[in-house]
């Protein structure tokens, strides 16, 4: 069957109204279009940090896993999903420097500005989004991705267990194909370089032998074909949806379960079993949960690009300069 059906260039707001109002830069490379978000950062000489977001075009894909996929869980029923609107997605999990810039504190166990923020609950992520939207004056532009948006972006056109192909399970924490793209329970202690650590020496069936382990700096592994790093491994990523069984028909922009309290987690983490670090794997957590494996990756809705663009280009009085609407991608 057909795999991914993606609407191409004309679906990108950069070619229609210009970049989002909050964008400090934009461009195009081998992975597609990107924009940049600039916020204060105290640990670098410039005093500012830049976070890149990638354009994820609208399209249609197979969500879930095929019946014979190694490591598959029963809650991954394969079904066709349409994502009807494109969006901008952080090219990494939210790093600690950015969280601290917005929230004024850092809850992480593995403190390092370039590691993903962790020990953040779903509830606290909502507060982060609210503050980020208020900072840039863009209403509800920034939010957590829906589960379908997360998997669609992770797959980047693939239909296999990983966005690079199939996964071989040689042990609980031994999936050799993960090594180049993900930090997980089989390799997260290799070359570990932080004073704070978790003891993984007793974990069985690891790809490599190690003791100390923990989260790792973002973007150290290979990205997918849409330029997104660490979609698998490093930290679990919160999604906006309530967890529940999939609708099995063809659906457009599913919103998750209508009832319930637990929220979806995706992607696996630095401590995960190999089978849990697959594009289709879905876990869940209470919205107040905040563990050292839990992070998130913000999304900005494309609908915010035209309506919220100020066109002024002047400083907002907080050290961040908004982009002008008249800019265009190369």
C-alpha positions, 0 to 999 in steps of 0.5 A: 500500500501507499506509504506517506502522502505529503502536501509539498511546498505550497503547504509551507507558511514560509511560502505564503505569509512569511515566517511566524511572528516569533521567528528570529531566523529561517531557512531551508536545507537538505531536511526541509524548511526551518525557523528559529526561536531566540530566547535569553541564555545565561551560560553563553557569551552572546546571552542568547540561545537559539532553538530550531523548529522544523516544518512538518507538512500535512499528509497521511500515514499508517499509525501503529505497528504491523502485526509481525513487528518485533517488540510490538504491544497490543495497543499499537493497532495499525490504522490510517491517519490524516494530518490535515495541517502542517506545523512547526516542531522543535528539532529536539526535546526541550533543552534545559537552557530554554526551560530555565529561560521561560520558567526561571528554574530547572527541575532536572536531575541531570543538570546541563543546559544542553541536556533535555529538561526532565522531571517535568509533568504534563501539567507543568508543560502546560504552564511552560506553553502558557508562559512561552505564548505570553512571552511572544504574544502569540495566543495558543500557538505553542502546545504539546503535539497530539499523539498522531502529530508526534508519530507522523513526525517521528516516522518522517515517511517510514513504515518500519519500527524505526525511522531508519528501518527494522529493529532487531531485538537481540536482548532486553536492552540490545537493539543494534539498529538503535545505536546510531539514532537513540540513547536508550537502556542499551547504550546510555552509559557509553562515554557517560560524562555527568557527575549525577548518574543512575546505576545501570550496571545490573540491567540485563542484556545490554548492548554495551556493558556500563555502570553509570548512565543518564540522559544525554545532550540533545542532537548527539545522535543522527536525525531523521529525514525531516531533521528531527533529533532524539525522536526515539530515546533520551527522554519520553515525550509528553503528548497532549492526548488522553491515552485510550484505544485507537479508532481503527478506521481512517481518521483525520487529526484524532484527539485521543480518548474523550475521557480519562486522566492519563496522558500519552508518552512517546519515544522511549528514554535513556533507560528504556528497553529496546522494544520501547524505543520504536515509532509506534510504542505508546506509554502513558502517565498521570498528568502530575507525574514528573520523573527523570525519564520524562521530557517534552517537545513543543509544537507551534501550530501553523495557523498562528503564522498569519494572524499573529504576525506583527510585521513590525520587526522591532524589539519587544523590550525583552532582548528578542527581535521579532521577524518581519513578515516580508521575509521569504525562504531561499 
